[in-house]
Amino acid sequence: MVVEGEVRARRGWVTFLLALVVLALACVAALRFVGFDGNWYTLAPLSLTPYVAPLAVLVAVLALVLRRWTLGVLALVVAGAVAVLVVPRFSAVEQRAVQGRTLRVLASNLYVGSADPREIVELVRSNQVDVLNLVELTPDALRRLDQAGLFTLLPYRVVHTDPGVEGSGIVSRFPLTETQLTGESAAKQPGARADLGDGVVIELVAVHPISPDVDSRRWEREMKDLSAAEGEHGIRILAGDFNATLDHAAFRTVLARGYLDAAQERGKSLTPTWHTAAPLVALDHVVVDRRAAVRDFRVFKVPGSDHRAIYAEIQLP
């Protein structure tokens, strides 16, 4: 009887642990479908939403092998629901038939200025980049980028450096006029109008809202300050470290008001950009006015940075 009691106790614990995992996965899926970001403790697991489906499948298989039929079925339901959201991200979206100029945009988080400036300059050169957005731009990083020849390739700049994480800048092949295109933010998020010639002017923002682990409420406000409805402005491109993924409602709010995520358009939105040591999530984005078309999107490792650089080729209307 003692042995039988121990077996029942172990089975009970196994069932409890499986139920706990299924419940946690179901909660993440529910938050995602409801569109509730909450605070840091919900934002962090929401960023891992794409991993819920395969993990739920593994839990379902284990539960079914152990004859926990109800838990197995529930785990499969969670996996299927999340797969509906995630699977389409593997496919590129047909783009608008636009015939305007092509613009090549690169964005990089310099990790408090620690990124290798020579690698940044080489990415600009080899990809014929027209616009480079830099965040966590320190005075020393700016000096080293200058020494590496960045401003020979891209002579125009709107930069606001900071010794910490709050500096940002826009560097361009085309003349820039600084303008305020965001609300008030903790970090500098410079905006500029770039004159491409022949009467073509685009609006650019170097995006870097506060990290939600510092202040999730302010992060949400700063994200929503990036929103602007289609037609209320010229062709606008937002690029940088959004501290957000496609599974955060605040980021989807930005997209819903007239923008496209370049990675999603090319079927590459599951390509992680952070952390480089063990990349898990895509926090960096090139967000493009939906009147334009995204022809290419790529991700590059940058030595010295904890983020990968992101590149998009955009055709303007």
N, C-alpha and C positions, 0 to 999 in steps of 0.2 A: 504493500500500500504506500510505503514511503517513496519507493522508486516511481510508482505510478503518479504520485503527487508531484514529484520533481519534474517528470516529463510534462505534466499538464502546465506546471508553472513556466517551464521553458517555452512551451508552445504559446502560452499566453503572452510572454515577453516578445516573442517573434512577431506575433500578430499585432501587438501594440506598436512595435518599432516600424513595421510595414505601414500600418495605418497612419503613423506620424509622418512618414515620408510622403505618402499619398496626399495627406492633408496639406502639407507644405507646398507640394507641387500644384495642387488644386487652387490654393490661395494665390499663388503667383499668377496662374492662368486667369483666375477670376479678376484680379486687379488689372491685368492687361486688357481684358475684354470690357470691363467697366470704364476704363480710362482714368483710373485713380492713381496719381503718383505718390501722394502722401508725403512722408518725410524720408530722411536718409535710410531708415531701416526697411522701407519698402522700395525706395528707388534703386538700391543696390541689387536686390534679387530681381527686380523688373529688368535690369540691364542684362540679366542672364536668361531671359525668356527663351531664346532659341535653343538653349540646352535642356529646357524642361521636357521637350518631346522625346529625345532619345533616352533621357534618364527615366522618364515615366514608362517607356517600353521595357527597359531593363527591370524596373520594379514590377511591372505587370508579369513578365516572364517568371521572375522569382516567386511572386505570389501564386501564380498558377501551378508552378512546380510543387509548391508547398501546400497546394489545395486550399488556398485562401481565395476562393472564387470571387467573392464580392469585391475584395480589394484589387484583384487582378483586373476585373472588368472596369472598375472605377479608374484605375491607372491607365488603361487603354483609352478610355473616354477623354481623359486629360491629354494624353499624347495626341490623339486625333484632333482635338480642338486647337491645340497649339500648332500642330502641323499645318492646319488651314491657314494660319498667319505666316508661317515661316517658309514653307515650300515655295510659294511664288517668288520669294526673294532670290531664288537661284536663276530666274529667267530675266533676260533683258526685255525692256519695254520698247515698243515701236515708237520712234521719235517723229516729231513734227517735221514736215517738209519745208524747212526754212532755207533761205539762200544767202544769208548775210555773212559777215566776217567771222572767222574762227578766232577764238580767244583761248589761250592755254593758261590755266590757273594752277598754282602750287600753293599749298598751305602746310606749315610745320610748327609744331610746338617745340620750342628750343630747350625745354626743361631747365628753366632759370638760366638760360644762356649757355648751357653745357654742350649743346649739339655741335658737331664738327662743322665749322663754317665752310671748309673746302668741299665737303660732301653736298652741302646746300647749294653752293655755287655750281658744282658739277651737275647736279640735278637740273638747275636752271638752264645751264648751257646745253646739256644733251637732249633736253625735252623742249627746247626753244620756248621757254616759259615767258609769258607776257606780263603776268601779274603774280607776285609772291606775297602771301600774307604770313606774317610771323607773330607768334604770341610767346609770352614769357621772354620778351626781348629786353635784355639788360644792356647798359651802356658798353660794357666790355664786349658783349656779343656783337653789338653794332660795329665796334671798332675792328674786331677780327673779321667780320663779314666784308668790311670795306677793304681790309688788307688782302683778303682772298679774291678781290676783284668783282664783288657783286654789283657795285654801282657803275662799273664799266658796262655791264650787260644790261642792267636796269637802272637808268640814271635818275628816275624820279621817285620821290619818297614822301610819305607822310608817316612819321614815326613818333612814338611817345615811349621812351625807355623808362625802365624802373629797375632798381637793384634786386627786387624780388620777382614775384610771378605776375605782376600787374602791367608790365610793359607789352606793347603790341605795335605793329607797323604794317604799312602797305608799301610795297616797292614795285615799280612798274616801268615798262618800256615806253609808256605813253604819259603825257603830262597829266598831273593830278591836281585837283583842287579840293582841299579838305572841307568836309561838311559834316554836320551832326546828323547821323542816320539811325541812332539808337537812343534809348532812354538812358538815364543815369545808371552807371554800373560801378562795381567795386574795382574791377580792372579796366584799363583803358581799351576801348573798342573803337578805334578810329574808323571814320568813314571818309570816302573820297569819291569825287566824280572824275572819271578818266576820259580824256578826249582822244578817241581813236582816229580822228580825222574824218573828212568827208561828212561832217555833221553827225557822226555817231558818238554818243556819250553814254557811258554805263556808270552805274553806282556800285561801289564796293564797300564791304564791311569786313574788318578783321575781327572775327568773333571769338570771345573768350569770357563767357559768363562765369560768375563765381562757382566754385565747386560745391555741389549740394551737401557734401559732408561737412562743409564749413557753415553754410546757412542755406538750408533747402528752400525756405520761403523766398529769400532774395534771389536764389537761382531761378525759381519759377517766374518771378517778376521780370528778371533780366531776359529770360528766354522769350516771354510774351512781348517784351518791348522790341524784339527783333521782327515781329510780325508786321506785315503791311499788305493790304489787299491788292490784288492784281489791278492795274489801271490807275492806282494812286501815285505811282512813281514811274521813273524810267526803268529800263532793264537793270535789274539789281542782282548782284551775286554776293552771297554770304559764305565766307570760308574761314575755317579755323577749328578750334577745340570747343565744341558745344557742351562738353561734359554731359552728353545725353546720347541715347540710342533711339532707334526707330520705335522701341517699345515704351518710350516715355511720352505720356500724353502732351506734355509741354512742347516737346519737339514736333510732334504731329500737328499741334496747333499752328506752329510756324509754317509747316508745309501746306496746311489746309488753306492758307490765305494767299495762295498764288505762287508756290514754289515746288521744285522737284529736288529730291535728294539724288545727286549725281551717281552715287554708288548703287542705289536702288534701281535707277534707270538702266544701268548696265548689268544688272544681275549680280552685283558684287557687294551688296550691303551686309553680308555676313562675314566679309573680310575684316578681321580685327585690326584696330589701329593702336590699341593700348592693352596691356603694358608690353613693351618689347621683350622683356625677359620671358614672359609666358602670356602671349597675346590672347585676350579673351573677348573683348568687346570693341565695337566701333564707336568711339566717342568723337572722332574728327570727321567733319563733313564739308563737302562743297555743295551748297544749296543754291539752286539756279532758278531764276525767273522762268515760270512754265511757258512763257512765250518763246523761249530758246529751246535748243535741242542739245542733248548730251551725246557726243560722239565717242568718248573714251573716258575711262576712269582707271587709275592705277594707284597702288600703295607702295611706298619705298621705305626701307629701313634706313634710319639716320643714326650713325654712331654717336653716342653721348646723350641721346634723347630717350625718354621713356615713351614717346609717341612715335608712330610712323608718319612720314609725310604723305600727303594725299594730292593727287593730280587729276585734273579733269580738263578735257578738251570740249569746248562749248561753241556751238554755232549760233550766232545771233540772228534774230529776225531782221 
